[in-house]
Amino acid sequence: MTSVTELRALQVADLLREIAHQETLVVKLRMGVKMGMEKDSAKYVRERKQLARMKTVMSEKSQKDEKVQMLQKVQKSTSLSFEASAKEDAPSIKRSRKAS
């Protein structure tokens, strides 16, 4: 069994692989319990809860990535709008021709 801290330390690709493996295990256990082949029905419950933990960590990671992307977009648009407003606010130097 993998702890939540270990799951959080995994890369997204590794976590997805672990989730796929866990889903397969849960399906096999569910079929075994329903058919009476698996005697330990508590194992099915434990593994299902572990799958839920894995999916929760994956959701946290994806939300974190979305927030980072949103912040990058905001920072980029803010810097662009700041540059544009700086250009507009800059005093323009006009040379006037004096009639001689």
N, C-alpha and C positions, 0 to 999 in steps of 0.2 A: 504494500500500500504506500502510495506516495503522499507526502504531506503537502499542504497548501503552499508553504514557503518553497518547497522544491518545485511545485508546479509553476509558481510565479517566476522562478529562475529560468525556466525553459524558454527556448525560442518558439515563435509562433508555429513554425513548420513542425518542430518536435512535438509541440502540444497537440496539434491537429492529428499527428500520427498516433499519439497516445489515446486521444479521444476515439479515433476510429477503432483501435484495438479494444478499448473498453466497451464500446457499443457492441462489438461482436461478442465479447464475453458475456455481456448482460443478456443479449438475445439467446445465447446458448443456455445460460442458466435459467432464464424464464421458461424456455421450452422443456428443459430438464425437470423443473419444478412442476410444470403443468402435466407432464407425462408421467410423473412419479419416479423418474430415474434419479433425480437429485434429492437426496434426503435433507440436506442442509439448506432450508429455505431462507435462513437468516443471511447466508452468504450472498444470495441474490439481492437482498435488501442492502447489504453493505456495499456491494459492487455498484448498485444503482445510485447510491448516495455518492460514491466516489466519482461516478460519471457526472453527476450534477455539480460536484466541486470543480471538476475539470472544465465543464462548460461555463461555469461562473467565472473562473480565472480567464478563460478565453474571451468572454464578454468584457471583462475589465480591461484586458489588453486592447481590444478593438476600440473601446470607448476612449482609452488613453490616446491611442493613435489618432482618433478623430479629433480630439481636443488639440493635439499638437498640430495637426494639419490646419485646423481652424485658426489657431494662434499665428501660424506662419502666414496664412492668408491675410489676417488682420494687420500684422506687422508690415507685410509687403504693401498692402493698400494704404496704410497710414504713412509709410515712408514715401510712397508715390504722391499722395495728396499733399504731404508736407513740402516736397520738392516743387510741386506745381504752385502751391500757394506762395512759396518763397520767391519763385520767379515772378509771380504777379505783384508781390509786395515790393520787390526791389525797385528802387528809383531808377528811372530811365534817364540817361544822360542825353540831352538834346543839344546839339550845337546850333546856336542861332547865328545866322549870317548878319553881320552888321553892314549896313550900307555905307560905303565910303564915298 
